């Protein structure tokens, strides 16, 4: 599995998003956390800012929708040009329809699970998604401490994905850093969202490369 690093702009300077996107030129994705202050207790940014960011960067944008009504809004992010759009199992009321609409609009379809949400009930949806996101913190705020309790779920998810052909990417998001990324890679994750570990570094591009090196070594 190929390691992919997705810096989260939640930890970037919102007043300089185009510049902040440029400094992580070696990233595979830019991770954009869309929060509505309903599904999670935080308010970040929405579709107009994503549309502006898409015009300012050539790096594919990975939109993580932590919002109350993803069935209504998710297709619009794909239509705007996001390369990947992820909705939460806990929020989507018609997940199959929404995931298919995301794909039909040209984006990769992601499906996210909070730390306490089991992966096994969603095994039958693996054919409908391109990426499974396992939250390794409670969603809502950056800078939280990584929850090791999620690692067994990462391993179980990797086994389920392998049983279905292994085409689904497995992303982890929350508390991913140089201290935790190796454990995530060893457990089977291959896409890593890192916010403060990248944008809190003196050299964000070097931080991206260091995280990549650590994950690749652990994955081997």
SVG drawing of the C-alpha trace seen along z (x, -y; Angstrom):
<svg xmlns="http://www.w3.org/2000/svg" viewBox="-32 -37 45 49">
<polyline fill="none" stroke="black" stroke-width="0.4" points="0.0,0.0 1.3,-3.5 1.6,-5.9 -0.2,-9.2 0.1,-12.3 -2.8,-14.8 -2.0,-17.9 -5.0,-19.4 -5.5,-23.1 -7.5,-23.2 -4.1,-23.9 -3.1,-26.4 -3.5,-30.2 -6.9,-30.8 -5.9,-34.3 -3.2,-32.8 -4.7,-29.6 -3.2,-29.8 0.3,-30.3 -0.3,-27.6 -1.3,-25.2 1.9,-26.0 4.3,-25.3 3.2,-21.6 3.9,-21.2 5.1,-17.6 1.8,-16.5 -0.5,-14.1 -3.7,-15.9 -4.9,-18.9 -7.3,-17.9 -10.2,-20.3 -12.3,-20.0 -15.8,-21.4 -17.6,-21.8 -21.0,-23.3 -21.2,-23.7 -24.0,-21.2 -22.6,-17.7 -19.4,-18.8 -19.0,-21.8 -16.9,-23.9 -17.4,-26.1 -14.8,-26.3 -15.4,-26.9 -17.7,-25.9 -18.2,-25.5 -17.2,-29.1 -13.8,-28.8 -13.2,-25.3 -14.0,-26.7 -11.5,-29.5 -8.9,-27.1 -9.4,-24.8 -8.5,-27.8 -5.3,-28.5 -3.7,-25.0 -2.9,-22.1 -2.8,-19.7 -5.9,-17.5 -8.4,-18.6 -9.8,-16.0 -13.0,-17.4 -14.0,-15.9 -17.6,-16.9 -18.3,-17.0 -21.8,-18.4 -25.3,-17.6 -26.8,-17.1 -24.1,-15.6 -26.7,-14.0 -27.7,-17.5 -24.3,-19.1 -21.7,-16.5 -22.4,-16.3 -21.8,-20.0 -18.2,-19.7 -17.5,-17.0 -19.1,-19.1 -16.9,-22.0 -13.8,-19.9 -12.8,-18.3 -10.8,-15.1 -12.3,-13.3 -15.4,-13.9 -16.0,-12.1 -19.3,-11.9 -19.8,-10.5 -21.7,-7.3 -23.2,-9.0 -24.7,-11.9 -25.6,-10.4 -29.2,-9.2 -29.0,-7.9 -25.3,-6.9 -25.4,-4.7 -27.2,-7.3 -24.9,-10.1 -21.7,-8.0 -22.9,-7.2 -23.7,-10.9 -20.1,-11.8 -18.7,-9.3 -21.0,-10.4 -19.7,-13.9 -16.1,-12.7 -14.7,-12.6 -13.6,-9.7 -16.2,-8.8 -15.1,-8.6 -16.9,-7.2 -15.9,-8.3 -16.4,-6.6 -16.1,-8.3 -13.8,-6.5 -16.8,-4.7 -18.5,-3.6 -17.8,0.0 -16.6,0.8 -18.2,4.2 -21.8,3.0 -20.6,1.1 -18.7,3.9 -21.4,4.2 -20.7,0.6 -17.1,1.2 -18.0,1.6 -19.6,-1.8 -16.5,-3.7 -13.0,-4.6 -11.7,-5.5 -12.6,-4.6 -11.7,-7.2 -11.3,-6.2 -11.2,-9.1 -8.4,-8.8 -9.7,-11.6 -13.2,-12.8 -14.1,-15.1 -14.3,-18.8 -10.9,-20.3 -7.3,-20.0 -4.4,-19.4 -6.0,-16.6 -4.2,-13.6 -4.2,-10.4 -6.5,-7.7 -4.7,-4.4 -8.0,-2.6 -8.8,-3.0 -5.8,-1.0 -7.5,2.4 -10.3,1.0 -7.7,0.0 -6.5,3.5 -10.0,4.9 -10.8,2.5 -7.6,3.4 -8.7,7.1 -12.2,6.3 -10.8,4.3 -8.4,7.1 -11.2,9.6 -13.1,7.3 -10.1,7.0 -8.1,4.3 -9.0,1.4 -10.3,-0.9 -7.8,-3.4 -7.7,-3.5 -7.3,-7.0 -6.6,-8.0 -7.3,-11.5 -6.5,-13.0 -3.4,-13.2 -1.2,-11.9 2.4,-12.9 5.9,-11.6 5.2,-9.9 2.0,-8.1 2.2,-7.6 4.2,-4.4 1.6,-2.7 -1.1,-3.7 0.9,-2.4 1.7,0.9 -2.0,1.3 -2.8,0.9 -3.6,-2.7 -2.2,-4.1 -3.6,-7.7 -2.6,-10.0 -4.1,-13.3 -1.8,-15.5 -2.6,-19.1 -0.5,-20.6 2.3,-18.1 2.8,-19.7 1.6,-23.3 3.1,-23.6 6.5,-22.7 9.2,-25.2 9.4,-23.6 6.0,-22.1 7.3,-20.4 10.1,-18.7 7.5,-17.6 5.5,-16.0 8.5,-14.2 9.4,-13.0 5.9,-11.6 6.0,-9.9 9.4,-8.3 8.2,-7.0 5.0,-5.6 6.7,-3.9 9.3,-2.3 6.6,-1.1 4.5,0.3 7.4,2.3"/>
</svg>
